[in-house]
C-alpha cells in the first residue's frame, strides 16, 4: 500500500511524541497531502518506522478521531474523514512557489533557518493580532 505520510520525530523538541504525530497529520490535511478516504499507516507500521510504543500511536489516532479528522474501521485501519485545507491545489502550489522564492531570497540575504522561522513567527503573531482568520 502507498504510504501518503511518513512520520518523523524530533526527540529533542520537548513536544510529546503523540502530539508530534497529531501535528503532522494536521499539516498533511492542510496541505492536501492527506484527503478524505486516505488510510493512515497502521500503528504497527508507525511503531516499526519510529521505534515507539504502540500506545503512543493509538493515543495520537484517538486524538485525531476525537477531533473528527479520522475514524477507525475495525480490521481495516484508520481513515481520513475530512480535510483542513480551504484553498485549491493550484492556489497552494502558487503560494508554495512564492514561499520557496522568499526563503531563497532570505538565504541569499544571509538569513539562516532560525532567522527565517523567527521572521515568519513574528509576522504571523503581528497579523493574528490584527484579525483572527482574515490576514490582510
N, C-alpha and C positions, 0 to 999 in steps of 0.2 A: 504494500500500500504506500502511496505517495505521502510523505510527511510534509505538511504545509507549514509547520512551525517546529523549530528546534530550539529548545530551551537552553539558556546559558545562565550560569550563576556567577555572581560576584560575591565571593565568600567574605571579602573584606568591607563590604558596603554597610554593614550594620542593619540591613533590611532583612527581615525574616525570609527564609527560603520560600515558604509558601506564598508570601506576598510578591516575591520576585516573579514567580510563575504567574500569579494573577495579573500583575502589571504587564507582563509580556503578552499574555492573551489579549488584554485590553488594547495594547498598542497594535497588535496584529489585526484586531477588529477595526480599529480606527483607520488603519492604513489600507484596509481591503485585502490584506493577505489571507485572513480567515473570513469566510462568508457563511451565512445560514446554510445548514446542511453538512458543512465540513466536520470531519471527525478529528477530535484531538488525539494525540498519542495516548495509548493506554498507560496506566500507572506503571505497569511492568516495563514498558518501553522507556518511560522517563527515568525510572529507577536505574535501568541498565545504562542509560546515557549519562546520568549525572551522579550516580552512586549516592543516592539519598534514600531516606526511609519512605516506604510506600505510603505511610500515613500522611506524610508531608504533601505528596501529590494529591491524595484524596481530600485533604483539607483545602487545598487550592481549588480543586474542582467543585467542592461543596460551596465554597465562597462564590465562585462564578455562577453556580446553579442558583444560589440564594438571590443573586443579582438579576436572575432571569436571562443571563447571557448564554448559558449552555444547559443541556439536560442529559441526564444519564439514561441509557436504554439498556436494561439488563441483558447481558450476553452479547451486546452489540458495541458498546462503547459510550463515549461522551461526545455529544454533537452540539455544534453552534446553533443557537436558536435565533439570535438577532445580531445585527451589526451595530457598531457605534459610529461608523463613518457617515457624514452628512453630505459629502461632496462627491462629484463624479470622479471616475478613474482618470479622465482627461484633465480635470482641474488638479487632482492630486499629482499627476505626472508633471504638469506645468509648474506647480508650486515647488515640487521637489527639485526640479531642474534649476529653478531660481535660487533655491536654498543651496544647492551644490555650488553654483557660481558665487554666492555670497560667502560661503565657507572658504572657497579657494581664494577669493579676494582677501579675506581675513588672514589666511595663511601667508599670502604674499605681502601683506602689511606687517607681518611679524607676530601675529597672534597665535598662541598655541591652543590646544583643545580646551584647557581650563579657562583661558581668556574668552574663547568663543562661548562656552557654556555660561560663564558669568554674564556676558553681554546679553545673551538670549534671555537668561533668567531675569535680568534687570528690566528688559523691555516688556516681558510678559507680566512682571509684577506691576510695572507702571500702567500698562494697558488694562490689567484686570481691575485696577482701582478706578479707572475711568468709567467702565461699563461692563458689567458681567454678561458674557456671552456674545457681546457685539463689539468686536475690535474694529475700531475705525482707523 
